[in-house]
Amino acid sequence: MTFEDWENTLIEPSIMLLITRKTCQDCVIVEKFLEENNHLINQIPVRKISLDNPDSENLIDNLEWIKKEVDVIPFWVLMNYKKRLSTIRGGIKEARNLTTFSRANQFQED
């Protein structure tokens, strides 16, 4: 994802952001699932930031929370119009649970 992609992502009402890496076996499984399911989790579109992608380096450098929070991948962020609602580490099951829980409780991360 580039800065331009990021700007477009920020204006979407509900989106899942996936932080991934090519060498992560769990990420490979997640990405295969997403390809087979039109890049949706519980009808929420998924966008990806790959820690390996040279086009993403500037974006990653400017999003301090990635360096502070992303210690285990796959890492998911549920967002709504620029705001991070919640995060979770794990696979598809955890991502589905995140979207279900967040929709039910409508809480927002500080």
CNS distance restraints for C-alpha pairs under 8 A (distance, minus, plus):
assign (resid   1 and name CA) (resid   5 and name CA) 5.63 0.50 0.50
assign (resid   1 and name CA) (resid   6 and name CA) 6.62 0.50 0.50
assign (resid   1 and name CA) (resid  48 and name CA) 6.68 0.50 0.50
assign (resid   1 and name CA) (resid  49 and name CA) 5.42 0.50 0.50
assign (resid   1 and name CA) (resid  50 and name CA) 7.40 0.50 0.50
assign (resid   1 and name CA) (resid  53 and name CA) 7.96 0.50 0.50
assign (resid   1 and name CA) (resid  55 and name CA) 6.70 0.50 0.50
assign (resid   1 and name CA) (resid  56 and name CA) 5.30 0.50 0.50
assign (resid   1 and name CA) (resid  59 and name CA) 7.69 0.50 0.50
assign (resid   2 and name CA) (resid   6 and name CA) 6.13 0.50 0.50
assign (resid   2 and name CA) (resid  55 and name CA) 5.87 0.50 0.50
assign (resid   2 and name CA) (resid  56 and name CA) 5.34 0.50 0.50
assign (resid   2 and name CA) (resid  58 and name CA) 7.81 0.50 0.50
assign (resid   2 and name CA) (resid  59 and name CA) 6.34 0.50 0.50
assign (resid   3 and name CA) (resid   7 and name CA) 6.18 0.50 0.50
assign (resid   3 and name CA) (resid  56 and name CA) 7.83 0.50 0.50
assign (resid   3 and name CA) (resid  58 and name CA) 7.72 0.50 0.50
assign (resid   3 and name CA) (resid  59 and name CA) 5.87 0.50 0.50
assign (resid   4 and name CA) (resid   8 and name CA) 6.45 0.50 0.50
assign (resid   5 and name CA) (resid   9 and name CA) 6.19 0.50 0.50
assign (resid   6 and name CA) (resid  10 and name CA) 6.24 0.50 0.50
assign (resid   6 and name CA) (resid  59 and name CA) 7.91 0.50 0.50
assign (resid   7 and name CA) (resid  11 and name CA) 6.97 0.50 0.50
assign (resid   8 and name CA) (resid  12 and name CA) 7.12 0.50 0.50
assign (resid   9 and name CA) (resid  15 and name CA) 7.66 0.50 0.50
assign (resid   9 and name CA) (resid  47 and name CA) 7.77 0.50 0.50
assign (resid   9 and name CA) (resid  82 and name CA) 7.95 0.50 0.50
assign (resid  10 and name CA) (resid  80 and name CA) 7.70 0.50 0.50
assign (resid  10 and name CA) (resid  81 and name CA) 5.42 0.50 0.50
assign (resid  10 and name CA) (resid  82 and name CA) 4.59 0.50 0.50
assign (resid  11 and name CA) (resid  81 and name CA) 5.13 0.50 0.50
assign (resid  11 and name CA) (resid  82 and name CA) 6.63 0.50 0.50
assign (resid  12 and name CA) (resid  80 and name CA) 6.61 0.50 0.50
assign (resid  12 and name CA) (resid  81 and name CA) 5.49 0.50 0.50
assign (resid  12 and name CA) (resid  82 and name CA) 7.93 0.50 0.50
assign (resid  13 and name CA) (resid  79 and name CA) 7.71 0.50 0.50
assign (resid  13 and name CA) (resid  80 and name CA) 4.81 0.50 0.50
assign (resid  13 and name CA) (resid  81 and name CA) 5.05 0.50 0.50
assign (resid  14 and name CA) (resid  44 and name CA) 6.48 0.50 0.50
assign (resid  14 and name CA) (resid  45 and name CA) 7.53 0.50 0.50
assign (resid  14 and name CA) (resid  78 and name CA) 7.39 0.50 0.50
assign (resid  14 and name CA) (resid  79 and name CA) 5.79 0.50 0.50
assign (resid  14 and name CA) (resid  80 and name CA) 4.58 0.50 0.50
assign (resid  14 and name CA) (resid  81 and name CA) 7.01 0.50 0.50
assign (resid  15 and name CA) (resid  44 and name CA) 5.65 0.50 0.50
assign (resid  15 and name CA) (resid  45 and name CA) 5.28 0.50 0.50
assign (resid  15 and name CA) (resid  46 and name CA) 5.97 0.50 0.50
assign (resid  15 and name CA) (resid  47 and name CA) 7.38 0.50 0.50
assign (resid  15 and name CA) (resid  78 and name CA) 5.95 0.50 0.50
assign (resid  15 and name CA) (resid  79 and name CA) 5.26 0.50 0.50
assign (resid  15 and name CA) (resid  80 and name CA) 6.39 0.50 0.50
assign (resid  16 and name CA) (resid  41 and name CA) 7.73 0.50 0.50
assign (resid  16 and name CA) (resid  44 and name CA) 6.55 0.50 0.50
assign (resid  16 and name CA) (resid  45 and name CA) 6.10 0.50 0.50
assign (resid  16 and name CA) (resid  46 and name CA) 4.60 0.50 0.50
assign (resid  16 and name CA) (resid  47 and name CA) 6.29 0.50 0.50
assign (resid  16 and name CA) (resid  76 and name CA) 6.60 0.50 0.50
assign (resid  16 and name CA) (resid  77 and name CA) 5.57 0.50 0.50
assign (resid  16 and name CA) (resid  78 and name CA) 4.62 0.50 0.50
assign (resid  16 and name CA) (resid  79 and name CA) 6.14 0.50 0.50
assign (resid  17 and name CA) (resid  46 and name CA) 5.63 0.50 0.50
assign (resid  17 and name CA) (resid  47 and name CA) 4.94 0.50 0.50
assign (resid  17 and name CA) (resid  48 and name CA) 5.71 0.50 0.50
assign (resid  17 and name CA) (resid  49 and name CA) 7.34 0.50 0.50
assign (resid  17 and name CA) (resid  76 and name CA) 5.56 0.50 0.50
assign (resid  17 and name CA) (resid  77 and name CA) 4.93 0.50 0.50
assign (resid  17 and name CA) (resid  78 and name CA) 6.38 0.50 0.50
assign (resid  17 and name CA) (resid  79 and name CA) 7.37 0.50 0.50
assign (resid  18 and name CA) (resid  46 and name CA) 6.76 0.50 0.50
assign (resid  18 and name CA) (resid  47 and name CA) 6.09 0.50 0.50
assign (resid  18 and name CA) (resid  48 and name CA) 4.67 0.50 0.50
assign (resid  18 and name CA) (resid  49 and name CA) 6.16 0.50 0.50
assign (resid  18 and name CA) (resid  74 and name CA) 6.72 0.50 0.50
assign (resid  18 and name CA) (resid  75 and name CA) 5.78 0.50 0.50
assign (resid  18 and name CA) (resid  76 and name CA) 4.75 0.50 0.50
assign (resid  18 and name CA) (resid  77 and name CA) 6.62 0.50 0.50
assign (resid  19 and name CA) (resid  48 and name CA) 5.96 0.50 0.50
assign (resid  19 and name CA) (resid  49 and name CA) 4.95 0.50 0.50
assign (resid  19 and name CA) (resid  50 and name CA) 5.90 0.50 0.50
assign (resid  19 and name CA) (resid  51 and name CA) 7.08 0.50 0.50
assign (resid  19 and name CA) (resid  70 and name CA) 7.88 0.50 0.50
assign (resid  19 and name CA) (resid  73 and name CA) 6.60 0.50 0.50
assign (resid  19 and name CA) (resid  74 and name CA) 5.84 0.50 0.50
assign (resid  19 and name CA) (resid  75 and name CA) 5.03 0.50 0.50
assign (resid  19 and name CA) (resid  76 and name CA) 6.34 0.50 0.50
assign (resid  20 and name CA) (resid  24 and name CA) 7.31 0.50 0.50
assign (resid  20 and name CA) (resid  27 and name CA) 5.92 0.50 0.50
assign (resid  20 and name CA) (resid  48 and name CA) 7.12 0.50 0.50
assign (resid  20 and name CA) (resid  49 and name CA) 6.30 0.50 0.50
assign (resid  20 and name CA) (resid  50 and name CA) 4.83 0.50 0.50
assign (resid  20 and name CA) (resid  51 and name CA) 6.11 0.50 0.50
assign (resid  20 and name CA) (resid  73 and name CA) 5.91 0.50 0.50
assign (resid  20 and name CA) (resid  74 and name CA) 5.35 0.50 0.50
assign (resid  20 and name CA) (resid  75 and name CA) 6.93 0.50 0.50
assign (resid  21 and name CA) (resid  27 and name CA) 6.74 0.50 0.50
assign (resid  21 and name CA) (resid  50 and name CA) 5.31 0.50 0.50
assign (resid  21 and name CA) (resid  51 and name CA) 5.31 0.50 0.50
assign (resid  21 and name CA) (resid  52 and name CA) 5.78 0.50 0.50
assign (resid  21 and name CA) (resid  73 and name CA) 7.53 0.50 0.50
assign (resid  21 and name CA) (resid  74 and name CA) 7.96 0.50 0.50
assign (resid  22 and name CA) (resid  27 and name CA) 7.29 0.50 0.50
assign (resid  22 and name CA) (resid  28 and name CA) 7.17 0.50 0.50
assign (resid  22 and name CA) (resid  50 and name CA) 7.60 0.50 0.50
assign (resid  22 and name CA) (resid  52 and name CA) 6.71 0.50 0.50
assign (resid  24 and name CA) (resid  28 and name CA) 6.53 0.50 0.50
assign (resid  24 and name CA) (resid  73 and name CA) 7.27 0.50 0.50
assign (resid  24 and name CA) (resid  74 and name CA) 7.84 0.50 0.50
assign (resid  25 and name CA) (resid  29 and name CA) 6.62 0.50 0.50
assign (resid  26 and name CA) (resid  30 and name CA) 6.28 0.50 0.50
assign (resid  26 and name CA) (resid  73 and name CA) 7.81 0.50 0.50
assign (resid  26 and name CA) (resid  74 and name CA) 6.83 0.50 0.50
assign (resid  26 and name CA) (resid  91 and name CA) 6.81 0.50 0.50
assign (resid  27 and name CA) (resid  31 and name CA) 5.98 0.50 0.50
assign (resid  27 and name CA) (resid  73 and name CA) 7.08 0.50 0.50
assign (resid  27 and name CA) (resid  74 and name CA) 5.55 0.50 0.50
assign (resid  27 and name CA) (resid  91 and name CA) 7.65 0.50 0.50
assign (resid  28 and name CA) (resid  32 and name CA) 6.15 0.50 0.50
assign (resid  29 and name CA) (resid  33 and name CA) 6.31 0.50 0.50
assign (resid  30 and name CA) (resid  34 and name CA) 6.23 0.50 0.50
assign (resid  30 and name CA) (resid  74 and name CA) 7.90 0.50 0.50
assign (resid  30 and name CA) (resid  91 and name CA) 6.22 0.50 0.50
assign (resid  30 and name CA) (resid  92 and name CA) 6.25 0.50 0.50
assign (resid  31 and name CA) (resid  35 and name CA) 6.17 0.50 0.50
assign (resid  32 and name CA) (resid  36 and name CA) 6.32 0.50 0.50
assign (resid  33 and name CA) (resid  37 and name CA) 6.19 0.50 0.50
assign (resid  33 and name CA) (resid  92 and name CA) 7.99 0.50 0.50
assign (resid  34 and name CA) (resid  38 and name CA) 6.08 0.50 0.50
assign (resid  34 and name CA) (resid  39 and name CA) 4.35 0.50 0.50
assign (resid  34 and name CA) (resid  40 and name CA) 6.36 0.50 0.50
assign (resid  34 and name CA) (resid  41 and name CA) 7.79 0.50 0.50
assign (resid  34 and name CA) (resid  46 and name CA) 7.97 0.50 0.50
assign (resid  35 and name CA) (resid  39 and name CA) 5.70 0.50 0.50
assign (resid  37 and name CA) (resid  41 and name CA) 8.00 0.50 0.50
assign (resid  39 and name CA) (resid  45 and name CA) 5.90 0.50 0.50
assign (resid  39 and name CA) (resid  46 and name CA) 5.38 0.50 0.50
assign (resid  39 and name CA) (resid  47 and name CA) 7.72 0.50 0.50
assign (resid  40 and name CA) (resid  44 and name CA) 5.19 0.50 0.50
assign (resid  40 and name CA) (resid  45 and name CA) 4.57 0.50 0.50
assign (resid  40 and name CA) (resid  46 and name CA) 5.62 0.50 0.50
assign (resid  41 and name CA) (resid  45 and name CA) 6.56 0.50 0.50
assign (resid  41 and name CA) (resid  46 and name CA) 6.93 0.50 0.50
assign (resid  41 and name CA) (resid  92 and name CA) 7.87 0.50 0.50
assign (resid  41 and name CA) (resid  95 and name CA) 7.18 0.50 0.50
assign (resid  41 and name CA) (resid  96 and name CA) 6.21 0.50 0.50
assign (resid  41 and name CA) (resid  99 and name CA) 7.81 0.50 0.50
assign (resid  42 and name CA) (resid  96 and name CA) 6.35 0.50 0.50
assign (resid  42 and name CA) (resid  99 and name CA) 7.00 0.50 0.50
assign (resid  42 and name CA) (resid 100 and name CA) 7.86 0.50 0.50
assign (resid  49 and name CA) (resid  53 and name CA) 7.88 0.50 0.50
assign (resid  49 and name CA) (resid  56 and name CA) 6.87 0.50 0.50
assign (resid  50 and name CA) (resid  56 and name CA) 6.99 0.50 0.50
assign (resid  51 and name CA) (resid  56 and name CA) 7.16 0.50 0.50
assign (resid  51 and name CA) (resid  57 and name CA) 7.57 0.50 0.50
assign (resid  51 and name CA) (resid  60 and name CA) 7.76 0.50 0.50
assign (resid  52 and name CA) (resid  56 and name CA) 7.89 0.50 0.50
assign (resid  53 and name CA) (resid  57 and name CA) 6.89 0.50 0.50
assign (resid  56 and name CA) (resid  60 and name CA) 6.06 0.50 0.50
assign (resid  57 and name CA) (resid  61 and name CA) 6.08 0.50 0.50
assign (resid  58 and name CA) (resid  62 and name CA) 6.27 0.50 0.50
assign (resid  59 and name CA) (resid  63 and name CA) 6.27 0.50 0.50
assign (resid  60 and name CA) (resid  64 and name CA) 7.34 0.50 0.50
assign (resid  60 and name CA) (resid  66 and name CA) 6.63 0.50 0.50
assign (resid  60 and name CA) (resid  67 and name CA) 7.68 0.50 0.50
assign (resid  61 and name CA) (resid  67 and name CA) 7.94 0.50 0.50
assign (resid  63 and name CA) (resid  67 and name CA) 7.56 0.50 0.50
assign (resid  64 and name CA) (resid  68 and name CA) 6.39 0.50 0.50
assign (resid  65 and name CA) (resid  69 and name CA) 5.60 0.50 0.50
assign (resid  65 and name CA) (resid  70 and name CA) 7.60 0.50 0.50
assign (resid  66 and name CA) (resid  70 and name CA) 5.25 0.50 0.50
assign (resid  70 and name CA) (resid  75 and name CA) 6.56 0.50 0.50
assign (resid  72 and name CA) (resid  89 and name CA) 6.31 0.50 0.50
assign (resid  72 and name CA) (resid  90 and name CA) 7.94 0.50 0.50
assign (resid  73 and name CA) (resid  89 and name CA) 6.26 0.50 0.50
assign (resid  73 and name CA) (resid  90 and name CA) 6.76 0.50 0.50
assign (resid  74 and name CA) (resid  89 and name CA) 5.88 0.50 0.50
assign (resid  74 and name CA) (resid  90 and name CA) 5.44 0.50 0.50
assign (resid  74 and name CA) (resid  91 and name CA) 6.41 0.50 0.50
assign (resid  75 and name CA) (resid  87 and name CA) 7.34 0.50 0.50
assign (resid  75 and name CA) (resid  88 and name CA) 5.98 0.50 0.50
assign (resid  75 and name CA) (resid  89 and name CA) 4.51 0.50 0.50
assign (resid  75 and name CA) (resid  90 and name CA) 6.37 0.50 0.50
assign (resid  76 and name CA) (resid  87 and name CA) 5.46 0.50 0.50
assign (resid  76 and name CA) (resid  88 and name CA) 5.28 0.50 0.50
assign (resid  76 and name CA) (resid  89 and name CA) 6.13 0.50 0.50
assign (resid  76 and name CA) (resid  90 and name CA) 7.71 0.50 0.50
assign (resid  76 and name CA) (resid  95 and name CA) 6.67 0.50 0.50
assign (resid  77 and name CA) (resid  84 and name CA) 6.61 0.50 0.50
assign (resid  77 and name CA) (resid  85 and name CA) 7.40 0.50 0.50
assign (resid  77 and name CA) (resid  86 and name CA) 5.89 0.50 0.50
assign (resid  77 and name CA) (resid  87 and name CA) 4.45 0.50 0.50
assign (resid  77 and name CA) (resid  88 and name CA) 6.75 0.50 0.50
assign (resid  78 and name CA) (resid  84 and name CA) 6.01 0.50 0.50
assign (resid  78 and name CA) (resid  85 and name CA) 5.48 0.50 0.50
assign (resid  78 and name CA) (resid  86 and name CA) 5.37 0.50 0.50
assign (resid  78 and name CA) (resid  87 and name CA) 6.22 0.50 0.50
assign (resid  78 and name CA) (resid  98 and name CA) 7.68 0.50 0.50
assign (resid  78 and name CA) (resid  99 and name CA) 7.17 0.50 0.50
assign (resid  79 and name CA) (resid  83 and name CA) 5.45 0.50 0.50
assign (resid  79 and name CA) (resid  84 and name CA) 4.49 0.50 0.50
assign (resid  79 and name CA) (resid  85 and name CA) 5.38 0.50 0.50
assign (resid  79 and name CA) (resid  86 and name CA) 7.36 0.50 0.50
assign (resid  80 and name CA) (resid  84 and name CA) 6.61 0.50 0.50
assign (resid  80 and name CA) (resid  85 and name CA) 6.87 0.50 0.50
assign (resid  84 and name CA) (resid 108 and name CA) 7.10 0.50 0.50
assign (resid  84 and name CA) (resid 109 and name CA) 6.40 0.50 0.50
assign (resid  85 and name CA) (resid 102 and name CA) 7.57 0.50 0.50
assign (resid  85 and name CA) (resid 107 and name CA) 6.64 0.50 0.50
assign (resid  85 and name CA) (resid 108 and name CA) 4.43 0.50 0.50
assign (resid  85 and name CA) (resid 109 and name CA) 5.15 0.50 0.50
assign (resid  86 and name CA) (resid  98 and name CA) 7.55 0.50 0.50
assign (resid  86 and name CA) (resid 102 and name CA) 7.32 0.50 0.50
assign (resid  86 and name CA) (resid 107 and name CA) 7.87 0.50 0.50
assign (resid  86 and name CA) (resid 108 and name CA) 6.54 0.50 0.50
assign (resid  86 and name CA) (resid 109 and name CA) 5.65 0.50 0.50
assign (resid  87 and name CA) (resid  98 and name CA) 7.51 0.50 0.50
assign (resid  88 and name CA) (resid  94 and name CA) 6.96 0.50 0.50
assign (resid  88 and name CA) (resid  95 and name CA) 7.05 0.50 0.50
assign (resid  88 and name CA) (resid  98 and name CA) 6.97 0.50 0.50
assign (resid  89 and name CA) (resid  94 and name CA) 7.20 0.50 0.50
assign (resid  90 and name CA) (resid  94 and name CA) 5.54 0.50 0.50
assign (resid  90 and name CA) (resid  95 and name CA) 7.09 0.50 0.50
assign (resid  91 and name CA) (resid  95 and name CA) 6.32 0.50 0.50
assign (resid  92 and name CA) (resid  96 and name CA) 6.06 0.50 0.50
assign (resid  93 and name CA) (resid  97 and name CA) 6.20 0.50 0.50
assign (resid  94 and name CA) (resid  98 and name CA) 6.09 0.50 0.50
assign (resid  95 and name CA) (resid  99 and name CA) 6.40 0.50 0.50
assign (resid  96 and name CA) (resid 100 and name CA) 6.21 0.50 0.50
assign (resid  97 and name CA) (resid 101 and name CA) 5.88 0.50 0.50
assign (resid  98 and name CA) (resid 102 and name CA) 5.89 0.50 0.50
assign (resid  99 and name CA) (resid 103 and name CA) 6.03 0.50 0.50
assign (resid 100 and name CA) (resid 104 and name CA) 6.21 0.50 0.50
assign (resid 101 and name CA) (resid 105 and name CA) 6.15 0.50 0.50
assign (resid 102 and name CA) (resid 106 and name CA) 5.16 0.50 0.50
assign (resid 102 and name CA) (resid 107 and name CA) 6.32 0.50 0.50
